[in-house]
Amino acid sequence: MSHEIRTPLNAILGFSRELHSDSLPPEKQEQISIINAAADNLLSIVNDVLDFSKIEAGKLKINNHPFSLNEILEDMVSVMAKSAYLKKLEFVYNLEPLPEKLIGDSYRIKQVLNNLLGNALKFTDHGFVSLSASGEEQEHGMYEIVLQIEDSGIGISHEDQRKLFAAFSQVEDTFSRSYQGTGLGLVICQELVKLMCGELTLQCYT
């Protein structure tokens, strides 16, 4: 089922990206960009729903393999810094020394970072978004990674903070009604972090 859904969407993205060219008239470039954005959003929604269905069925798994956290962070910063620049935001990146190789699920770590940084950029119109990374060796060959994302966005009330990790729940206020999504991203991130023996927390400053 999931393969059947994703394959047509990936095909649409592949064809539309091939069509994008500087030689096309500006109006055609804009139309293709809209198609790409719509397909990306739809694929993201499909992936969220499929992951949530796995959570409900207790089948969401973590696949451990060697990976470079430094490479993941550098790639993520490269993409997110460009998005921040387009919104005229400052992107701050602070990386402490980390091991060259770790064992874990690099795909799921990217998924969590992409979701959290994407939310920070989405809900921040002025100021900055920052990402800091540090780590510490633990017992039995374990290594604890601390990733902190901060932004100067619209903020959230104490009452609405309780809704953030509830499935299909989105904060309803005059600032955030224009932002769309499934309301599943943070639920999935929280579950992924738990499966990686970690904790996802929120702290708001007033």
N, C-alpha and C positions, 0 to 999 in steps of 0.2 A: 504493500500500500504506500509506504513512504517513498520507495524507489519510484513508483509510478507517478507520484505527485511531483517529486523533485526533478525528474528527468526532463519533462516539458519546460519547466521554469528555467533550468540550466541551459536548455537549448535556446530559449528566447533570449536569455542574457548573452549567450555566446554569439548568436547571429546579430543582435542589436549592437554589441560592442564592436563587431567586425565592420558594421556599417558606418560607425562613427569615424569621420575623417574631416580634417581641416579643409579639404577641397570642396566639401559640400557647402551649399548656401547656409547662412546663419540660421534661417528658420528651420531648415532640415536638421541641423545640428541640435537645435533646441528640442525638436520633436523626439529625436533619438535619445537625448539626455533624459527626457521625461519618461520614455519607455524603460530606459535602464533603471531609473530611480524607482518606478512603479514595480518592476520585476524584482529588484532588490528587496523592496519592502514586503512584497508578497512572499518571497522565499523566506525572509526572516520570520514572518508570521507563521508560515507552514512549519518551519523548524521549531519555533516556540511551542506550537500546539503538539507536535510529535514528541518533543522532549517532555512536555507536561504529561502526556499520556503514558510515557514510560515511567515517570515519577509515580503516577497514580497506580501503575501496575507493579511497582517495585522493581522495574527492569532497567533503570538508568544506571549505567556502569562507568567505572573509571578504568581506563587502559593505561597502565604504567609503562614507560619506555624512556630511554636516555634523551635528554633535550637540553638546550641552552636557554636559560631564562634571560640571559643578556640579549640574545638575538631576538627573542620574543618581544622584550621591552623596547628595543631599538626600532623594530618594525612597527610596533604599535604607536610609538611616539612619532615616527615619521608620518604616519597616516593621520593621526589625531592633531598634530601640530598644523598640518595643512588645513584641516577643517576649522581649527581655531582661528587661523589667519584669515580665512574667508569671512568669519564672523567678527573680525577685528578684536579678537580676544588674545590675551597673553597665555601661552602654554609654558608652564614651569615643570621642569623634570629634574628630580634629584635621585641619583642612583648611588648607593653605597656598594662597596666591593662584594661581589657574589661569586659562588663557585662557577667554574666554566661548564660543568656538567652536573645535572641533577636527574633523578628518576621521578617521573610523574606523568600526568596527562597534559601534554602541551596544548592539544586542541581545546580542551575544556578550560584551561587557564586563559587562553586567548578569548574564548567565548565570554568568560566572566569579565575580563578587562574591557573587551569591546562593548559589552552591555553597560557597564558602570561608567566608562569614559564617554560613551555615546549619550547616556542620560545627562551627564554633567555638561556636555556641550549643548545638548538640546535645550536645557533649562537655564542656560546662562547667556544673557544678552550683552552684559557689560562686565569688564573686569578680567578674571583669569580662571583657568582650570589647571590643576597641578597633579602630578603623579610622583610619588616617592616610593622607593623600594629598598628594603633592607632585609637582612637575614641573620640567623643565629643557629649554630650547631646544637643539636639536642642529643639525648641518649639513644643508644642502639642504632647509630648511623643515620638518624633522622635529621632533617634540616627544616627549620621553620622560616617561612617567607612572610614578611609583613609588607603588604601593598596598601598604600593609602592614597585615596583620590579626594581632592578638595576643590571646591569651586565657590564662586561669588554669585551664585544663581539666585533664583526667586525665593528660595527657602521653603520651609514646610512647617506647619503648625504641629504641636505635640499630638493633637487629636488625629491629624492626618497621617502622622508617622506610623500609627498602628495599621494603616491600610496598605502600606508599601509592600509587605510580604504576604498579602492575601491574594489568592488566585483571582484573576480577572478584575482586580480592584485597581482603580486609578483615582488619584486625588482630584476632587472636583472643586475648583475655585476659579475666580476670574482670570488668574494668571495661566492656569494649565489646561483649560478646556480646549484650547486650540491645538494641543499636542496629542497626537494619536499613537496608539499602540495596543497590544493585546492585553496588557496588565499582567503578563506572565513572566517577563524578563527577570525581575528581581526574585520571584519565587524559584525559578530555575537556578539562578545564580546561588541563592541560599542553599539549595539542595546540593548543587555541585560542590560548593565549598565544604559542606558537611561531609560529603563522600570523600573529600580529600583531607579529612580530619582537621578542618579549620573552622573558622567562625567569621560570619559576615555581620558587621555592626554599622550602625548609623549614629552620627553625632552632629547635632545642629548647634550653631552659634547665633545668638541674637544680638 
